[in-house]
Amino acid sequence: MATERCDESVGVVIVWQRLATSVVHSSPWFEVHRDAVVRPDGGHDTYVHVVAPGSVTVLALDDEDRVVLTRQWIYTHGGTQWRLPGGGVDPKDASPVDAARRELAEETGLRAREWEPIGTIHGADSLSNHVDHIFLATGLSEGESALEAGEQDLRVHRVPFERALELVRRGQLPHAGSAHALLATALRRLTVSD
């Protein structure tokens, strides 16, 4: 693996070089790797990082421009949070959009006719390779949810788009993928209306 850094003043791409890697911890959800590396300055070092599968976040909008939000206890942050539906990309998912379809249905019981990619988020670059794929889902219809055992506390709410933006503005919707989806969509709406 080589990681590029562009030195604009010289026009040269400087890379990190991985000499060796070892897995120091493995779980069903992620691995921790320890890499022997050569830094861009030529020095030898060790880089420890988490290798994780991707995830998805879904901005589901109904015909009344209401955002589908979930409210659930988030163990790693020790509290209940507002966030958009989403979850991990499983090996059985053919693509991130397939994972998004599955997660929306599992968490909310909703299906969507139209799917549009909004972008990707790299949430913790120095710590992990994790990528969150963000999608807009519209043309919603009801189905059945299939919550996993650890999600029985999840509650689904529909709030006006502007109210969801206000949650982001007040810091009450701290999930990066959720905030990005709402802000990117709000910016797109501003651009279209200009």
Summary of the structure (lengths in Angstrom):
residues: 194
radius of gyration: 19.4
end to end distance: 43.5
largest distance: 57.1
contacts: 550
relative contact order: 0.17
helix: 24%
strand: 47%
